[in-house]
Amino acid sequence: MIHGLKAEGWAGYKVGDQVKTHRLYGSGVYIFNQNNSSIHTQNGFEVPQTPGVQLYHIMTVNLSAGTIDHVVNGVATQPNQQDQRSSLHCRLSMTHG
């Protein structure tokens, strides 16, 4: 769930809404749905929006079968057809705002 709304599909990496502190370094989520390439996922990562939850150098990869719209919580767009990757190469601290 993001901003009180139900997300489409399942995130590849999910931190529970009750978690107050969590750090993740250098991680990626890929999508490859060979049997149904129309499968669509809103976010590769979903985390609670709190200052103690921090993600560093995360990315999503499209292996040409399916779609991930955003890297985390609606931030960063899906990869282009040439690169097939979408990433955030900076510290991302999810805060209320």
C-alpha positions in Angstrom: 0.0 0.0 0.0 1.4 3.4 -1.0 0.0 6.7 0.3 -3.1 4.9 1.5 -3.7 3.4 -2.0 -3.6 -0.2 -3.1 -0.6 -0.8 -5.4 -0.9 -2.9 -8.5 1.0 -6.2 -8.5 3.5 -7.2 -5.8 6.8 -5.5 -5.1 9.9 -7.6 -5.4 11.2 -6.2 -2.1 8.7 -5.1 0.6 9.4 -3.7 4.1 6.5 -4.0 6.4 4.5 -0.9 7.2 5.2 -1.1 11.0 9.0 -1.1 10.5 10.7 2.0 11.8 14.4 1.4 10.9 15.8 -0.5 8.0 18.7 0.0 5.6 19.3 -1.6 2.3 22.5 -1.3 0.2 23.0 -2.2 -3.5 19.9 -4.2 -4.4 17.9 -4.9 -7.5 14.5 -6.3 -8.5 14.0 -7.9 -11.9 10.8 -8.8 -13.8 10.6 -11.7 -16.3 7.1 -13.2 -16.8 7.7 -15.5 -19.7 4.2 -17.1 -19.6 2.4 -13.7 -19.5 4.4 -10.6 -20.5 1.4 -8.4 -19.9 1.9 -8.7 -16.1 2.3 -5.2 -14.7 3.8 -4.2 -11.3 3.6 -0.7 -9.9 6.8 -0.8 -7.8 10.0 -2.9 -7.5 10.4 -1.8 -3.9 7.8 -0.7 -1.3 8.8 0.7 2.0 7.1 2.7 4.8 7.7 6.4 4.5 9.7 7.1 7.7 13.1 8.7 8.2 14.6 5.5 9.7 14.0 3.5 6.4 16.8 4.2 4.0 17.7 2.6 0.6 21.0 3.1 -1.2 21.8 2.3 -4.8 18.7 0.3 -5.8 17.5 -0.6 -9.3 14.9 -2.5 -11.3 15.6 -4.5 -14.4 13.2 -5.5 -17.2 14.1 -8.8 -18.8 11.7 -8.1 -21.7 8.7 -9.8 -20.2 6.5 -7.7 -18.0 6.6 -4.1 -16.6 7.7 -2.4 -13.4 6.5 1.2 -13.4 8.6 2.6 -10.6 11.7 1.7 -8.6 10.3 2.5 -5.2 7.0 3.9 -3.8 6.1 5.6 -7.1 9.5 7.2 -7.6 11.7 6.8 -10.7 10.1 5.7 -14.0 10.2 2.4 -15.8 13.3 1.6 -17.9 13.5 2.5 -21.6 13.6 -0.2 -24.3 17.3 0.3 -25.0 18.7 0.1 -21.4 16.1 -2.1 -19.7 17.2 -0.7 -16.3 15.8 2.0 -14.0 17.8 3.0 -11.0 18.2 5.4 -8.1 21.9 5.9 -7.5 21.6 8.0 -4.4 20.6 7.7 -0.8 16.8 7.6 -0.7 15.3 8.3 2.7 11.6 7.8 2.7 10.0 10.6 4.8 6.5 12.0 5.3 6.0 15.1 3.4 
